[in-house]
Amino acid sequence: MSILIDEHTKLLIQGITGKEGQRALKAASNYHTEVLCGVTPGKGGLDVEGVPVYDTVAEAVENHPALNATAIYVPPFAAKDAVLEAIDSNIALINIMTERIPIQDTSYYLAAARERGTRIVGPSSLGMISTGKARIGVAGGDKPNEIYMKGNVGVISRSGGMTNEISWQLRKNTFGITTAIHIGGDLLMGTSYADALRLFEEDTATEGIVIFGEMGGRYEFDIVELLKQGGCTKPIAIFIGGKFGKHLPEGMTIGHAGAIIEKGSGSVEEKEKALRSVGVLVAANYEDLPKLIASKLLTNIIS
């Protein structure tokens, strides 16, 4: 099995006529994923690589009622309206790749999504891949089959590049992937670590989860609360990057919008201590993640 996407995913790409949208179309189409259509306002009636383009999401859904996922590649100023269009058209999964969306806009559409029960991944997401089944975005780049192989480990990452790197490290240690998901690096996220863990908990094919975290924010503490409540019972190994953050000025942003230095609040060390207290395996280096998750999975097999 997998989470969020599979062989039944029917994809819409909003912003399909742009450079990144066209790249995403090729990435999805070349990896078992059916892209039914795209949307670019003012470009309705055109096609991209044989895929029809519509002016609005409503038109796209009217002509392709099987649509159940969308990837958003529009400029930051247009992102809020694009997401709201998808929500209003009852598309179940919205993966937002756009970066630098104003936080007020993100707050607004996340509230709208919660009200309607719509799943949002992102913003600032590289995408996700369910190995051998489907891909949204460009996880794995041009050679996903050289990075991702089928297996029993789920991957959650705040870094797009490290989504691939962690999956490659697991592969080198003979562990394959059910689904790898880049949840995005912004301060506000549609799907948090805890949200993704709940999904992996329900996935019978996923036996363990590996997480790449970063400095900034307090989303790791949601993992702690989830485990205290019994919301995820599967082995988890995590690496949190950014220990150097304790030496930097308060309020400094490092890399992602969500990686804001907060003195005395949510430091890497504080997060690691809290996670260890509920049984999460914490890696000193990300290269250690395969070894840590192996120690739990092999123990489970033996027992």
Phi, psi and omega in degrees: 000194181192180175241149171070311181227150178201197183293350179262004180291130177240111196257141169249143175240116177269120189094030187293335183277349176282169182301311182290324177297319178292322177296319179294325177299313180294320181297317180290312183297327180278358180229060167066011187249129182272114175265110185281325184189177176223168178227128167216115180305131180088354181247011180304139181100343176277178171217155177236116182053037179083359180266125184291147180245137179240162180281330184224160176293323179302317177297318181299315181292324179298322182271341181222074185296347180282352181306130178224005178206150176221145173248130187252116178234069180236162178299156183306322182292338182260356188295316182303311181296323180296316179294316181297324175301314181294319178298313181296335180267009174062035173280125193289326184234125179239116179253114186259116179266339183302136177257163175061035174285133178306136186298329178295322179293317179298316179302320182293309184286334175294321177296318178297321180294318178299320181296326183263355182073030180268137178273123175245134171244126184114192010282183180060039181263141171284334181125203182207160179215129170255112195303124178078001185239309186196159176213135168242130184088201189238029175304128182092351178060220182278348184228062182299329182290344177271348180252317186253132170228156182295144180186208188235019181243134173265147181236132175234131183217146172270351181244131179296311180298322181285343172300315177290316184297315180297318180296324177291319177299319178296317180299318180299337179255024173070017175257126176265178189243137168279295175222138171245131185228127174265108187279353177101160185248011182281166179297320177253134183230145177287324179233119182269176173306311184298320178300314180294322178297321177300320179293316179294327178301325182274351182271112186293337181280339181271120182253342178206160183230136176244135185235136170251116180249170180223164175298157178094147179073178182229024184295333179297331179289339173294326176298315181302312181295321178299315181290325177298328181271001180076021184283345175214123183252359184273153180300140180229132172239138184222146167236132179245114180279151172110028179298336178295346183301333182293344181264358185258160181297143177299139178090355179286138176262130181244109176075267184277157179298332181277350183268074181254128181291126179234103181297127175075007182219110175072034177293164178302316182296320179295318179296314181300316180298315180295320180293318177299326184294340179249016172093005177286138177277120185253122183271140175284328177225147184296334178295343180277351185301315179301319180296319181293314182291328177297322182299326179278316183292318179293324177297318179296321180295316181295319182286000000 
